[in-house]
Amino acid sequence: MTDQPLRVIFMGTPDFSVSALQAVLDSRHTVICVYTQPPRPKGRGQQLQKSPVHLLAEAAGIEVRHPKSLRKDADARQALIDLKADVAVVAAYGLILPKDVLDAPRYGCINIHASLLPRWRGASPIQRSILAGDEMSGITVMQMEEGLDTGPMIAKESVVIGHAMTTTELHDALSAIGGRMIVPVLDTLARDGRVEAEIQDDSLTCYAPMLTKEDGRVDWTKTAAEIDRQVRALNPWPGVWAVTPDGKRFKILQAVPVADIAEGSPGTLQDKRGLVICGDGTALKLLKIQPDNGKPMDIAAALNGGIFIKGMIFS
């Protein structure tokens, strides 16, 4: 083998993808083009904003392309094929890649996926792993094929999900791991022309569908531990929320299960410490909340300000 540097297409969009792109940029391999999602309106002014990957690629002087679709845009697909890349590295790109795109680079497309496959396939593996109470998460580098996250697994690295770990913390840990893992895989491809890969066991998989706002609604009949995981998994988006007796929504930004045994109807604000009765006689201590159209506040401020009253029942 000649062990020549690879010509790499990078395909990614959010912050999660940035460490991987930076790692490839810092390697001996050459990023010949970056694909990312188109700029989106954001913030109060709804100004178009480029993705984090777009901004990094632009700063590095790399050509950036942002087709709205690759499945429906034959010209965009052909333009990618014409790059004659050795490999494409994909990390949270957000668009489905049709077969001719998957097959276009010499070594195909390699995905950095944020779960220990085959455990969580789909759009929200980080959040779902916390929601489910998994003890471990990690990164799987895999060869892409037409199925959703079904391809052979090239490399894995795991991380412990701490009892208080949030989606933001796990996201950042996994992003860094993905950045560390990708270049050795590219080096192996450059040296050997192939990588060892393990076929997934489909019987062990779970689907991690895209999150919706309704996923954030609290069901107080669940245990305090389950609701705690929901709060840690779904902040900042879609956010975890409940409703006061007068129909006003509020977000739960921070909470913690406590050892107290609670008696009464689930959803009842038990005392001025902010304990709420949950399922199976468990209790959740609210620490920080945010009223609709209000600012975040600690539970003492919510009680002192009359936003919450002892004995009220949340739904």
C-alpha positions in Angstrom: 0.0 0.0 0.0 1.2 3.5 -0.7 -0.3 5.0 2.5 -1.1 8.3 0.8 -3.2 10.9 2.6 -6.9 10.5 1.9 -9.1 13.0 0.1 -12.0 13.5 2.5 -15.5 14.9 2.2 -16.8 16.0 5.6 -20.6 16.0 6.2 -21.9 17.5 9.4 -23.9 20.3 10.9 -24.2 21.0 14.6 -21.7 21.6 17.4 -21.4 17.8 17.9 -19.6 17.5 14.5 -17.1 20.3 15.1 -14.5 18.3 17.0 -14.4 15.6 14.3 -14.0 18.1 11.5 -11.2 19.9 13.4 -9.5 16.5 14.0 -9.5 15.7 10.3 -8.3 19.2 9.4 -5.4 18.8 11.9 -4.5 15.4 10.4 -2.4 14.6 7.4 -5.6 13.9 5.4 -7.1 16.6 3.1 -10.7 17.8 3.5 -11.6 18.7 -0.1 -15.2 19.8 0.6 -17.6 20.2 3.5 -21.3 19.5 3.3 -23.7 21.0 5.9 -27.3 22.0 6.3 -28.3 25.3 4.8 -28.2 28.5 6.9 -31.4 28.8 9.1 -33.2 31.8 10.5 -32.5 32.0 14.2 -33.1 34.3 17.2 -35.5 37.2 17.6 -34.4 38.8 14.4 -34.6 35.6 12.4 -31.3 36.3 10.8 -29.9 33.5 8.7 -27.1 31.8 10.6 -24.6 29.3 9.3 -24.1 26.0 11.1 -21.1 25.5 13.4 -19.5 23.2 10.8 -20.1 25.8 8.1 -18.3 28.4 10.2 -15.3 26.2 10.9 -14.9 25.1 7.3 -15.1 28.6 6.1 -12.5 29.8 8.6 -10.2 26.9 7.3 -10.7 28.0 3.7 -12.6 24.8 2.7 -15.3 24.8 0.1 -18.8 24.5 1.8 -21.9 23.1 0.0 -25.3 23.1 1.6 -27.9 21.4 -0.6 -31.4 21.2 0.8 -31.6 17.6 -0.2 -29.4 15.0 -1.8 -32.2 12.6 -2.5 -34.2 15.1 -4.7 -31.3 17.1 -6.2 -29.6 15.1 -9.0 -27.2 17.9 -9.8 -26.0 18.1 -6.1 -25.5 14.3 -6.1 -23.5 14.4 -9.3 -21.4 17.3 -8.0 -20.5 15.2 -5.0 -19.7 12.2 -7.1 -17.4 14.4 -9.3 -15.2 15.2 -6.3 -13.8 11.6 -6.6 -13.2 11.5 -2.8 -11.5 8.6 -1.1 -13.9 8.7 1.8 -16.7 10.7 3.4 -16.9 11.3 7.1 -20.4 11.9 8.4 -21.3 13.3 11.8 -24.8 14.5 12.6 -25.3 15.8 9.0 -29.1 15.7 9.2 -29.8 14.6 5.5 -30.5 11.2 4.2 -27.7 10.0 1.9 -29.0 8.0 -1.2 -27.2 4.9 -2.4 -25.2 6.7 -5.2 -23.8 9.2 -2.6 -23.0 6.4 -0.1 -21.1 4.6 -2.9 -19.4 7.6 -4.4 -16.2 7.8 -2.4 -13.7 5.0 -2.9 -14.1 3.7 0.7 -17.7 4.8 1.1 -19.1 6.9 3.9 -18.1 6.5 7.5 -20.4 7.7 10.3 -19.6 8.9 13.8 -22.7 7.8 15.7 -23.5 8.9 19.3 -24.4 5.5 20.8 -22.9 2.1 21.4 -24.6 0.4 18.5 -26.8 -1.4 18.0 -28.3 0.0 21.2 -29.8 3.3 19.8 -30.4 3.9 16.2 -32.0 7.1 15.0 -32.0 10.9 15.6 -31.8 11.2 19.4 -29.5 8.6 20.8 -27.9 10.8 23.5 -31.3 11.9 25.0 -32.8 8.4 24.8 -29.8 6.8 26.6 -30.3 9.1 29.6 -34.1 8.7 29.5 -33.8 5.0 29.5 -31.4 5.0 32.5 -28.5 3.4 30.5 -25.3 3.1 32.5 -23.1 3.5 29.5 -23.1 5.5 26.2 -20.4 6.0 23.7 -19.4 6.5 20.1 -19.6 3.9 17.3 -17.7 4.6 14.1 -19.5 2.7 11.4 -19.6 2.0 7.7 -22.8 3.5 6.3 -25.3 1.6 4.3 -28.9 2.4 3.2 -30.5 1.3 6.4 -30.8 3.7 9.4 -27.6 3.3 11.4 -27.5 -0.4 10.5 -24.0 -0.6 9.0 -21.0 -2.6 10.2 -19.2 -1.3 13.3 -15.5 -0.3 12.8 -14.7 1.1 16.3 -16.3 1.8 19.6 -15.4 3.8 22.7 -17.7 4.0 25.8 -18.4 6.5 28.5 -20.2 6.1 31.9 -23.4 8.0 32.2 -23.1 9.6 35.7 -26.2 9.7 37.9 -26.4 13.5 37.5 -25.2 13.7 33.9 -27.2 15.9 31.5 -27.6 15.7 27.8 -25.3 18.7 27.4 -22.5 17.0 29.4 -22.9 13.7 27.6 -23.1 15.5 24.2 -19.8 17.3 24.8 -18.1 14.1 26.0 -19.2 12.1 23.0 -18.3 14.9 20.6 -14.7 14.9 22.0 -14.5 11.1 21.7 -15.7 11.2 18.1 -13.0 13.7 17.3 -10.4 11.3 18.8 -11.6 8.2 17.1 -12.0 9.3 13.5 -8.4 10.0 12.4 -7.0 6.5 13.4 -9.8 5.0 11.2 -8.7 7.1 8.3 -5.1 6.2 8.9 -5.9 2.5 8.7 -7.9 3.0 5.5 -4.9 4.9 4.0 -2.4 2.3 5.1 -4.4 -0.9 4.4 -7.1 0.1 2.0 -9.7 -1.5 4.3 -10.9 -1.6 7.9 -12.1 -4.5 10.1 -15.8 -4.2 10.9 -18.4 -6.1 12.9 -21.9 -6.8 11.7 -24.6 -5.4 14.1 -27.0 -7.7 15.9 -30.4 -6.3 14.9 -32.1 -8.1 17.8 -30.3 -5.8 20.3 -31.4 -2.5 18.7 -33.7 0.3 20.0 -35.1 3.1 17.9 -34.4 6.7 19.0 -37.0 8.8 17.2 -36.7 12.6 16.8 -37.9 14.4 19.9 -41.1 16.5 20.1 -42.3 19.2 22.5 -44.8 16.7 23.9 -41.9 14.4 25.0 -41.1 17.1 27.6 -44.5 17.0 29.4 -44.2 15.6 32.9 -46.3 12.6 33.9 -46.3 12.8 37.7 -47.4 9.2 38.1 -43.9 8.2 37.0 -41.2 7.8 39.7 -39.0 10.7 40.8 -36.0 8.9 39.2 -37.8 8.7 35.8 -38.7 12.4 35.9 -35.2 13.3 37.0 -33.9 11.5 33.9 -36.4 13.3 31.8 -35.2 16.7 33.1 -31.5 15.8 32.5 -32.2 14.4 29.1 -34.5 17.0 27.6 -32.9 20.3 28.6 -32.4 22.5 26.8 -34.7 21.1 24.1 -37.5 20.4 24.0 -37.5 21.3 27.7 -39.4 19.6 30.5 -42.7 21.2 31.4 -45.8 20.9 33.6 -48.9 22.9 34.2 -50.2 24.7 37.4 -53.8 24.4 38.5 -54.7 27.7 36.8 -53.4 26.4 33.5 -50.0 28.1 33.4 -47.1 26.2 32.0 -43.7 26.2 33.6 -40.4 24.5 32.7 -38.4 22.4 35.1 -34.8 23.3 34.6 -33.2 21.4 37.4 -34.5 18.9 40.0 -33.3 16.0 42.0 -35.0 12.8 43.5 -34.9 12.7 47.3 -35.2 9.9 49.7 -38.4 11.2 51.4 -41.4 8.9 51.2 -44.3 11.0 49.8 -48.0 10.4 50.4 -50.7 12.0 48.4 -51.7 12.6 44.8 -48.9 12.6 42.3 -48.1 16.2 41.2 -48.8 17.7 44.6 -46.3 20.4 45.8 -45.8 18.9 49.2 -43.9 21.7 51.1 -41.8 24.8 50.9 -38.7 22.8 50.1 -40.1 22.3 46.6 -40.9 18.6 47.1 -43.4 17.2 44.6 -45.1 13.8 45.0 -44.4 11.4 42.2 -45.4 7.8 41.4 -44.7 4.9 43.8 -44.5 7.3 46.8 -41.3 8.9 45.5 -40.6 12.6 45.7 -38.8 15.1 43.4 -37.2 18.2 44.7 -37.6 21.1 42.3 -34.5 23.3 42.3 -34.9 25.7 39.3 -38.0 26.5 37.2 -39.0 28.9 34.5 -42.6 30.3 34.2 -43.9 30.7 30.7 -42.6 34.0 29.3 -40.6 34.5 32.6 -37.0 34.2 33.7 -35.4 31.2 35.3 -35.7 31.2 39.1 -34.9 29.0 42.0 -37.8 27.3 43.8 -37.6 29.6 46.8 -38.2 32.6 44.6 -41.2 30.8 42.9 -42.8 30.1 46.3 -42.0 33.6 47.8 -43.4 35.2 44.7 -46.7 33.3 44.8 -46.1 31.5 41.5 -46.2 28.2 43.4 -48.3 27.6 46.5 -47.9 24.7 48.9 -50.5 22.0 48.2 -51.2 23.0 44.6 -51.4 20.0 42.2 -49.4 20.2 38.9 -50.6 18.4 35.8 
